[in-house]
Amino acid sequence: MRWVAAAGVLLVGTLGWSEWVHARSNGRRLGDVAPHGGREAIVVLGYRNRGRRANYINRYRLRAALRSIDVDRDESVIVLCGGAVGGAVAEADLLLRHLRDMLGYDGPVLLDRTSTTTWQNIEHAIPLIEEFDVVKIASNSLHAEKARAHLWKQRPDLARRLVRAREHRLGEVPLLKPYGAVRGLWSLRSL
């Protein structure tokens, strides 16, 4: 029984820690723009996709992008990023198909079909988002923070327009969050 209790405490502790790490990361490296009005671009970072339809992580990122749309903005555009990294079809195209066909989104979309890294996601998205008043990045919280850090390095003037996306929800994707927290903290260590 002690082992079961210890395993339960370890599991609850790990899940709680990963929730805290994601929540903290969701609010870091943001800009200082006005909270409402203007035009917004929501950048969705593709995740290595081997099949011909959006994988679980890409579907999660699209849901996060949709709930990040601010109805008080004058215009909202979703920017889908990702080349053919894990398969023959560009991640941006897989994301677009799922966004339109499965999630029913019929709003404006811009595509980057060539990026293969997070750095390139941001680099290639810059020409697509630089005219917008507000920029949000939708991914898991630590990956979005990494992308925001890249934007601060590549275009600090544009990074000042960064606001929080709604990718973090307490209890959502609980089994992925510990892995995402460890992997994300490792990738953020040098930024």
N, C-alpha and C positions, 0 to 999 in steps of 0.2 A: 504494500500500500504506500509506503514512503516513496518508492520510486515513481509511482503514478502521481502522487502529490507533487513531487519535485519536478516531474516532467510538465505537469499542468502549470506550475508557477513559472517555469522556464518559458513555456509557450506564451502565457499571458504577458510575461515581461518582455519577450521579444516582440510580440505584436504591439504592445504599448510603446516600446522604444521606437519601432519603425513608424508608427503613427506620428509620434512627436517629431522625428527627423523629417518626415514628409511635410508636416504642417509648418515647421520652421522654414524649410527650404522654399515653400510656396510663397513666402513673403519677402524673400531676399533678392537683392540686386535689381530693384525696381527703380523707375524714374520718378519724376515729380510733376506729372501733368494733371490738368483739371479732371475731376471725377466724372463729369458728364458732358455730353455734346460732342460735336466733331465727328470725324470718321475713324473707324477702327479696322485694323487688320489683325486677324487671328491666325498665327502661323502654327500649322500642325507638322510636327517632325515625324517622318515615317520611321518605322522600325523594320529591320531586316525581315522580309517576307518571301518565303520560298514558294508558296502556292500561287494560284490564280485568283484567289479572293483574299480580302483583308484578314490578317490573323487577329488573334484575341487582343494583343497589345495595340495594334493599329485601330481596332474597333473602339477600344477604351479611349484612345486619344481623340478620336472623332467625336465621341459622346462628350468628352471634356470641352472640346472646341464649341460644340453646339450650345452647351449650357453656359459658356463664357460670353455668348453674344449679349451685348447690352442694348436693350430696346430703347434706351434714352439717347443712343448715338444717332447721328444723321444717316450713317451708312455703316454696314458691317460686311467685310469681305473675308472669306476663309482662304488662306494660302496653304496649299498642300505641297510638301517637300519630300523628295526622295527619288533617286534613280533606281535602276534595276540592280540592286545590290545582292539580294538573295535568290533571285529568279530572273526569268526572261522579261517580265513586265515591270515597268517603273512603279515604284511604291506610290508615287503621286497619282498614277492612273488607277491603281487598286483602291486607294483612298477615295478618289472621286467616284468610282463606281459604287462603293459601299455607301458613301454619303448621299448620293442621288437615289440609288435603287432601294437600299434597305432602311435608311434613316429619313428619306423623303425630303431632304434639303434641296430647295430649288433657287437659293440665293446665289449671289456672285461668288465665283471661285477663280483663283489664280494658281498656276501650276509651275513648279520647278521640278523637272523630270531628270535632272542631271546630277544632283548632289549625291555623294556617297558617304559623307561623314557629317557629324554635327557642325563642325566648322564650316563646311561647304553649304549645309542647309541654310545657315545664317548668311554666308557670303552671297549665295545665289538668291536668297529672299530679299536682300537689301534693295535691289532695283524695283522690286514689286511692292515694297512696303514704305518706301521713303516719303511718299506723298501723304501718308496717313497721319492723323493727329495722335493716335493711340495705337500701341502695338502690344499684343498678348501672345504668349507662346504656350501652346498646349502639348503636353507630354506628361510623363510622370514628373512629380515635383522636382526631384534632383536633376533629371535630365533637362527640364525646362530651365532650372537655375544655371546649369552649365551653358545652355544656349544663350541665356541672357548675359552671362559673363563673356561669351564670344562676341556678342553684339557690342558690349561695352568696350572691348578691345578693338573691334573693327570700325565702329561708328558711334563714338560716345554721344554725339549730338542726337542721333536717332534713339540710342538707348535711354535717353532722358524721357522718352515717350512710353517706356515700358510700364505696364500695369499688370496686376495679378490676374491670371486666368483662373478658372474654377476647376483645375484638375485635381485638387485634393478634396476628398470627402471622407469624413471619419467612417471607418468600417468598410469602405469600398475596396475591392480587390485585396483583401487582407492577406492572402497567401503570397501575393506578389510583392507586397510592400517590404518585407524584410530583405528579400533579395535585391530589390530596387534601392533600398537604403544603403546596404553594404556596397553594392556596385557603384551607386551614385557618389557616396562619400569617397570611395577610392578614386573616381575620375575627377572629383572636385579638389583633391588634395594639392594639385599643382597650379590651380587657378588663383 
